[in-house]
């Protein structure tokens, strides 16, 4: 698989890599869930604990990356983003940063980002998903940059729910936020075996796409 430096030469390849990275993330989520079930084990119901375990034991695991043609990509933990020179501080701190080895040293801004949020079907966490998740990518000034115009939202499902129905609730909250300008709502990827939705947003005369991915961790959390 080509690194990010090669991807820019061909938008079709770029889109394909973006999709493959998303599929790999969901594959890792499935593997993590199955392993916890098989071992009759649990993890604390905490966003950071879930994210850190997913990242360290699955996403950036060498064997997993090798078996899924992801060796040219590195998955990094919580990274500060968008330095504000006026205030001498970073605006945001993203959950997971994905970089390609071809641009690791030459262009540190060339990256994809993943923002993780827990979801239980209730209003509080749905609002958190929008206000402190989606908004950080698509409301100016953005907390997280979108070098390729595409990034990921990853929802950890911690209570049994109708995921499609809850996505509609999230969409309603998103639509009520006057600062979020989405073009067509959350559209389900019918070609995926997972719960994947794509949504395009307008910000600063640019179109930013977020891939919303939802994974069932109800049997993982304590």
C-alpha positions as CSV (number, residue, x, y, z in Angstrom):
1,X,0.0,0.0,0.0
2,X,1.3,3.4,-0.9
3,X,2.3,6.0,1.8
4,X,0.6,9.3,2.0
5,X,3.2,11.0,-0.2
6,X,2.1,8.7,-3.1
7,X,-1.6,9.0,-2.4
8,X,-1.7,12.7,-3.3
9,X,-0.8,11.8,-6.8
10,X,-4.1,10.0,-7.3
11,X,-7.4,10.9,-5.7
12,X,-8.8,7.5,-6.4
13,X,-6.0,5.8,-4.5
14,X,-6.4,8.4,-1.7
15,X,-10.0,7.5,-1.3
16,X,-9.2,3.8,-1.3
17,X,-6.6,4.2,1.4
18,X,-8.9,6.3,3.5
19,X,-11.5,3.5,3.3
20,X,-9.0,0.8,4.0
21,X,-7.7,2.5,7.1
22,X,-11.3,2.8,8.3
23,X,-11.9,-0.9,7.7
24,X,-8.7,-1.7,9.6
25,X,-9.8,0.4,12.6
26,X,-13.1,-1.5,12.7
27,X,-11.3,-4.9,12.2
28,X,-9.2,-4.1,15.3
29,X,-12.3,-3.1,17.3
30,X,-13.9,-6.4,16.4
31,X,-10.8,-8.4,17.3
32,X,-10.5,-6.5,20.6
33,X,-14.2,-7.2,21.5
34,X,-13.9,-10.9,20.6
35,X,-10.7,-11.4,22.6
36,X,-12.3,-9.9,25.7
37,X,-15.3,-12.1,25.3
38,X,-13.2,-15.3,24.7
39,X,-11.0,-14.5,27.7
40,X,-14.1,-13.6,29.8
41,X,-12.4,-10.3,30.6
42,X,-13.7,-6.7,31.0
43,X,-12.2,-3.3,30.7
44,X,-13.2,-0.1,32.6
45,X,-16.0,1.8,31.0
46,X,-13.8,4.8,30.3
47,X,-13.1,6.4,27.0
48,X,-9.4,6.8,27.5
49,X,-9.0,3.2,28.7
50,X,-10.9,1.9,25.7
51,X,-8.9,4.1,23.3
52,X,-5.5,3.3,24.8
53,X,-6.1,-0.4,24.8
54,X,-7.3,-0.4,21.2
55,X,-4.4,1.7,20.1
56,X,-1.5,-0.1,21.9
57,X,-2.7,-3.7,21.6
58,X,-4.4,-3.6,18.2
59,X,-4.1,-0.6,15.9
60,X,-0.3,-0.1,16.3
61,X,0.5,-3.7,16.9
62,X,3.1,-4.8,14.4
63,X,1.6,-8.2,13.7
64,X,-1.9,-6.7,13.1
65,X,-0.5,-4.0,10.8
66,X,1.6,-6.6,8.9
67,X,-1.4,-8.9,8.4
68,X,-3.6,-6.1,7.2
69,X,-1.1,-4.3,4.9
70,X,-0.8,-1.4,7.2
71,X,3.0,-1.4,7.9
72,X,3.4,1.9,6.2
73,X,1.2,3.6,8.7
74,X,1.8,4.5,12.3
75,X,-1.0,5.0,14.8
76,X,0.0,7.5,17.5
77,X,-1.7,8.3,20.9
78,X,-3.2,11.7,22.0
79,X,-1.4,14.4,20.0
80,X,-1.6,18.1,20.4
81,X,-2.9,19.9,17.3
82,X,-3.2,23.3,15.8
83,X,-0.7,25.5,17.6
84,X,-2.0,29.0,18.4
85,X,1.0,31.3,18.2
86,X,-0.9,34.2,19.8
87,X,-1.8,32.3,22.9
88,X,1.3,30.1,22.8
89,X,-0.7,26.9,23.2
90,X,-2.2,24.1,21.2
91,X,-5.9,24.4,20.4
92,X,-6.8,20.7,20.4
93,X,-5.6,17.3,21.5
94,X,-6.7,14.5,19.2
95,X,-7.3,10.9,20.3
96,X,-5.4,9.1,17.6
97,X,-3.1,10.4,14.8
98,X,-2.4,8.3,11.7
99,X,0.7,9.1,9.7
100,X,2.4,7.5,6.7
101,X,6.0,6.6,7.0
102,X,6.9,8.4,3.7
103,X,6.0,11.7,5.2
104,X,6.8,11.1,8.8
105,X,9.7,13.5,8.9
106,X,9.1,15.7,5.9
107,X,5.6,16.8,6.5
108,X,4.2,16.3,10.0
109,X,0.8,17.9,9.1
110,X,0.1,15.1,6.6
111,X,-2.1,12.9,8.8
112,X,-5.5,11.5,9.4
113,X,-7.2,11.8,12.9
114,X,-9.6,9.7,14.9
115,X,-11.8,11.2,17.6
116,X,-13.3,8.6,20.0
117,X,-16.5,8.9,22.0
118,X,-18.6,6.5,24.1
119,X,-22.3,6.2,23.2
120,X,-25.1,4.6,25.3
121,X,-28.1,5.8,23.3
122,X,-28.8,8.7,25.7
123,X,-28.8,12.4,25.0
124,X,-25.8,13.4,27.2
125,X,-23.3,11.2,25.3
126,X,-24.9,11.9,21.9
127,X,-24.4,15.6,22.6
128,X,-20.9,15.0,23.7
129,X,-20.3,13.1,20.4
130,X,-21.4,16.2,18.5
131,X,-20.1,19.1,20.6
132,X,-16.8,17.7,21.6
133,X,-16.3,15.4,18.7
134,X,-17.7,16.4,15.3
135,X,-17.4,20.2,16.1
136,X,-13.7,19.9,16.7
137,X,-13.2,19.0,13.0
138,X,-15.8,21.2,11.3
139,X,-16.4,24.4,13.4
140,X,-14.0,27.3,13.0
141,X,-11.5,27.7,14.4
142,X,-11.1,23.9,14.2
143,X,-9.4,22.1,17.0
144,X,-8.1,19.5,14.6
145,X,-6.8,20.0,11.1
146,X,-8.0,18.2,8.0
147,X,-4.9,18.0,5.7
148,X,-6.6,15.5,3.4
149,X,-10.1,16.9,3.9
150,X,-11.1,13.6,5.6
151,X,-11.0,12.3,9.2
152,X,-12.7,9.7,11.4
153,X,-15.2,9.7,14.3
154,X,-15.2,6.4,16.3
155,X,-18.2,5.7,18.5
156,X,-17.7,3.1,21.3
157,X,-21.2,1.5,21.9
158,X,-21.3,0.7,25.6
159,X,-25.0,-0.2,26.0
160,X,-27.2,-2.2,23.7
161,X,-29.1,0.1,21.3
162,X,-30.5,0.4,17.8
163,X,-27.4,1.9,16.3
164,X,-29.2,3.2,13.2
165,X,-31.8,4.8,15.4
166,X,-29.2,6.4,17.6
167,X,-27.4,7.8,14.5
168,X,-30.6,9.6,13.6
169,X,-30.5,11.2,17.1
170,X,-27.0,12.3,16.6
171,X,-27.9,13.7,13.2
172,X,-30.8,15.7,14.7
173,X,-28.4,17.2,17.3
174,X,-25.9,18.0,14.6
175,X,-28.6,19.7,12.5
176,X,-29.7,21.8,15.4
177,X,-26.2,23.2,15.8
178,X,-26.0,26.4,13.8
179,X,-22.2,26.3,13.7
180,X,-22.2,22.9,11.9
181,X,-22.9,23.1,8.2
182,X,-23.4,19.6,6.9
183,X,-24.3,19.1,3.2
184,X,-26.4,15.9,3.2
185,X,-26.6,14.3,6.7
186,X,-25.1,11.0,7.8
187,X,-25.3,8.6,4.8
188,X,-24.9,4.9,5.6
189,X,-22.3,2.9,3.7
190,X,-24.4,0.1,2.4
191,X,-21.3,-1.8,1.1
192,X,-19.9,-2.2,4.6
193,X,-20.5,-5.0,7.0
194,X,-20.0,-2.6,9.8
195,X,-22.0,0.5,11.0
196,X,-20.3,3.2,8.9
197,X,-21.7,6.5,7.9
198,X,-20.3,9.3,5.8
199,X,-21.1,13.0,6.2
200,X,-19.7,16.0,4.4
201,X,-19.4,19.5,6.0
202,X,-18.7,23.0,4.8
203,X,-16.1,25.0,6.7
204,X,-14.1,28.0,5.4
205,X,-15.2,27.3,1.8
206,X,-13.8,23.8,2.1
207,X,-15.6,20.5,2.2
208,X,-14.5,18.2,5.0
209,X,-15.7,14.6,5.1
210,X,-16.0,12.6,8.4
211,X,-16.4,8.9,8.4
212,X,-18.6,7.9,11.4
213,X,-17.8,4.4,12.6
214,X,-19.6,2.6,15.4
215,X,-18.3,-0.5,17.2
216,X,-20.1,-2.6,19.8
217,X,-18.2,-2.8,23.1
218,X,-21.2,-3.7,25.2
219,X,-19.6,-7.0,26.2
220,X,-16.2,-5.5,26.8
221,X,-16.9,-2.8,29.4
222,X,-17.4,-3.5,33.1
